[in-house]
């Protein structure tokens, strides 16, 4: 299983970023996918999950209405569109999936929201 995140960066409050996660070495379309983030000095925080065909999504209250998760099974890619970013969204963002009761994570992409 390989998960490679990209798209992070530094943005001002109120700005937008789109994260991507390229998946390989497993059948991407067979598994629910999630985004998880970890802020400095804090534990991991679940952000959002999407089911296999993209028809069902869920979000943490802290991002609901601002973030949108999506996937392209033809491209084996997971996305997270982040709008109206806040300083408290600053974190390392990971894509994650569970296969056979084992959690797989990418290396993460840093998002920093600061003026």
GIQUIBEL-V520591 format. One record per residue. N is the residue number from 1. RES is the residue in one small letter. SS is DSSP state (hx for helix, st for strand, lp for the rest). BURIAL is b if it has 9 or more other C-alpha atoms within 8 Angstrom, else e. D_CENTER is the distance of its C-alpha to the mean C-alpha in whole Angstrom. Layout:
n->(N,N)
res->(RES,RES)
ss->(SS,SS)
burial->(BURIAL,BURIAL)
d_center->(D_CENTER,D_CENTER)
//
This chain:
n->(1,2,3,4,5,6,7,8,9,10,11,12,13,14,15,16,17,18,19,20,21,22,23,24,25,26,27,28,29,30,31,32,33,34,35,36,37,38,39,40,41,42,43,44,45,46,47,48,49,50,51,52,53,54,55,56,57,58,59,60,61,62,63,64,65,66,67,68,69,70,71,72,73,74,75,76,77,78,79,80,81,82,83,84,85,86,87,88,89,90,91,92,93,94,95,96,97,98,99,100,101,102,103,104,105,106,107,108,109,110,111,112,113,114,115)
res->(x,x,x,x,x,x,x,x,x,x,x,x,x,x,x,x,x,x,x,x,x,x,x,x,x,x,x,x,x,x,x,x,x,x,x,x,x,x,x,x,x,x,x,x,x,x,x,x,x,x,x,x,x,x,x,x,x,x,x,x,x,x,x,x,x,x,x,x,x,x,x,x,x,x,x,x,x,x,x,x,x,x,x,x,x,x,x,x,x,x,x,x,x,x,x,x,x,x,x,x,x,x,x,x,x,x,x,x,x,x,x,x,x,x,x)
ss->(lp,st,st,st,st,st,lp,lp,st,st,st,lp,lp,lp,lp,lp,st,st,st,st,st,st,st,st,lp,lp,lp,hx,hx,hx,lp,lp,st,st,st,st,st,st,lp,lp,lp,lp,lp,st,st,st,st,st,st,st,lp,lp,lp,lp,lp,lp,st,st,st,lp,lp,lp,lp,lp,lp,lp,st,st,st,st,st,st,lp,lp,lp,lp,st,st,st,st,st,st,lp,lp,lp,lp,hx,hx,hx,lp,st,st,st,st,st,st,st,st,st,lp,lp,st,st,st,st,lp,lp,lp,st,st,st,st,st,lp,lp)
burial->(e,b,b,b,b,b,b,b,b,e,b,b,b,e,b,b,b,b,b,b,b,b,b,b,e,e,e,b,e,e,b,b,b,b,b,b,b,b,b,e,e,e,e,e,e,b,b,b,b,b,b,b,e,b,e,e,b,e,b,b,e,e,b,e,e,b,b,e,b,b,b,e,b,e,e,b,b,b,b,b,b,b,b,b,b,b,b,e,b,b,b,b,b,b,b,b,b,b,e,e,e,e,e,b,b,b,e,b,b,b,b,b,b,e,e)
d_center->(16,15,11,11,8,10,10,10,14,16,17,19,19,19,17,14,11,9,7,7,7,11,12,16,19,18,18,15,16,18,15,12,9,6,3,6,8,11,14,17,19,17,16,12,11,9,7,7,8,10,13,15,16,14,17,15,12,12,11,12,15,14,11,13,15,13,10,9,7,9,11,14,15,18,16,14,11,8,7,5,9,9,13,16,14,16,17,16,12,13,11,10,6,6,5,8,11,14,17,21,20,18,14,13,10,10,12,9,9,11,11,14,16,20,23)
//
